[in-house]
Amino acid sequence: MAYNEPWSKRHKKVTAGTPFSLSNSFTEPLDSVELIEYSLARGDREIVDAYQKHSLGYTPNGGSLDLRQEIANLYGDIISAENIVIFAGGQVALQTAAIALLDDSSHSIVFTPGYQSVQVAPVHAGSMVSKIRLSPESRWQINPADVEAVIRENTKYIVINEPYNPAGTLMSHETQRQLVEIARKNDIHIMSDEAYRLLEHAPKDRLPAMAEFYEKGISACAMSKPWGGCGITIGWLALQDPDLKQKIIDTQYFGTACPSRASEIQAIMALRASDMILERNLKIIRHNLGLLDDFMDKYSDFFDWVRPNAGAVAYVRFKGPLSSEELGAQLADAGISIKPAYVFSQDSNDYSDYFRVGFGEKIMPKALKALEGFVEAHKQEWQET
Ligand SMILES: Cc1ncc(COP(=O)(O)O)c(C=O)c1O
């Protein structure tokens, strides 16, 4: 694979040092003191002691049992600690699974626009890749017939990301069922990036985890989004197939063979405080989304969207006279960062009028106010163009 600059790096150069961020995709970051407070409030002195005094030796391949057990509790009975593999972050999990499963004789299916790691992991693993373009006209929904149309004899892998980054939308239960049916019929694994699962704005929209729903399904998740723990740097895969699990662990030998114990313990602390942390983050999300709703109503001449129903990001269309790249540069000059369309697609002309905003952090209302000030200052000029 030839070197390619990460799509989001280009954006970071433009927005370096901007005080008002609408760029981030995570929820309010936790800190280490909060984690300890949550643990002590629960009477869980043992985990705090384990954090303060633990061996700096290697952790077991595939992750320690106590963390794998804690993660398995997020799923139904079909997923136990034996079905979990731990990684140093979500992106490493996506990469490692692709390398374990694919080679240059294989074909994979991915969707665009989307989070870059989700789209390129099969490419980096040497697989041939078909990209299916999602569209706002279809509310960013995957059309199972489009998937069926590109399946080849050597198709081994379909990579989906639901809830969907950048739009914060979710596929319907029926679409998930149809997709699994197609994959089963053609003996294809489905890698389901579920980094935003558990952040559905209405619990009824939550989809079954792919690892539970499909015997060849793999669910990828990480501490980064629902728990506000990007810096814990722990991700995982849940899957039923023991042979594939072993292959993935074997592949880990050539990368980050084992996660840090301090990270594992912090992940256990956060997972044990899930109820409180998720409630706190969903409260912030709902509040900020309400403000975004007001903004979208007030400025509907200039912006529209498919309203998100999960997670902490939205993909917004700018109807004015600038591309999202140009708008992003002007906003950066005004101290505001957003993520233009080129961060989510290899083709920089793809949806060039769209940009992503994040609304998972407490400081988001300040950034939205700054955006509103920018729109007020420019709306006449946009109307005249
Ligand atoms: C859809 C999606 N998957 C995976 C990741 C990566 O997770 P991590 O930060 O744990 O590597 C992200 C982070 O932005 C993401 O948005």
Ligand as a Chemical Component Dictionary entry (heavy atoms), coordinates in Angstrom:
data_LIG
# 
_chem_comp.id                   LIG 
_chem_comp.type                 NON-POLYMER 
_chem_comp.pdbx_formal_charge   0 
_chem_comp.three_letter_code    LIG 
# 
loop_
_chem_comp_atom.comp_id 
_chem_comp_atom.atom_id 
_chem_comp_atom.alt_atom_id 
_chem_comp_atom.type_symbol 
_chem_comp_atom.charge 
_chem_comp_atom.model_Cartn_x 
_chem_comp_atom.model_Cartn_y 
_chem_comp_atom.model_Cartn_z 
_chem_comp_atom.pdbx_ordinal 
LIG C1 C1 C 0 -16.472 5.238 13.676 1  
LIG C2 C2 C 0 -15.212 5.191 14.467 2  
LIG N1 N1 N 0 -14.585 4.025 14.635 3  
LIG C3 C3 C 0 -13.435 3.931 15.318 4  
LIG C4 C4 C 0 -12.861 5.041 15.871 5  
LIG C5 C5 C 0 -11.534 4.914 16.541 6  
LIG O1 O1 O 0 -11.562 4.661 17.861 7  
LIG P1 P1 P 0 -10.218 4.869 18.705 8  
LIG O2 O2 O 0 -10.118 6.331 18.961 9  
LIG O3 O3 O 0 -10.462 4.086 19.939 10 
LIG O4 O4 O 0 -9.068  4.331 17.925 11 
LIG C6 C6 C 0 -13.459 6.284 15.728 12 
LIG C7 C7 C 0 -12.837 7.493 16.281 13 
LIG O5 O5 O 0 -13.103 8.616 15.880 14 
LIG C8 C8 C 0 -14.678 6.366 15.001 15 
LIG O6 O6 O 0 -15.299 7.536 14.814 16 
# 
loop_
_chem_comp_bond.comp_id 
_chem_comp_bond.atom_id_1 
_chem_comp_bond.atom_id_2 
_chem_comp_bond.value_order 
_chem_comp_bond.pdbx_ordinal 
LIG C1 C2 SING 1  
LIG C2 N1 SING 2  
LIG C2 C8 DOUB 3  
LIG N1 C3 DOUB 4  
LIG C3 C4 SING 5  
LIG C4 C5 SING 6  
LIG C4 C6 DOUB 7  
LIG C5 O1 SING 8  
LIG O1 P1 SING 9  
LIG P1 O2 DOUB 10 
LIG P1 O3 SING 11 
LIG P1 O4 SING 12 
LIG C6 C7 SING 13 
LIG C6 C8 SING 14 
LIG C7 O5 DOUB 15 
LIG C8 O6 SING 16 
# 
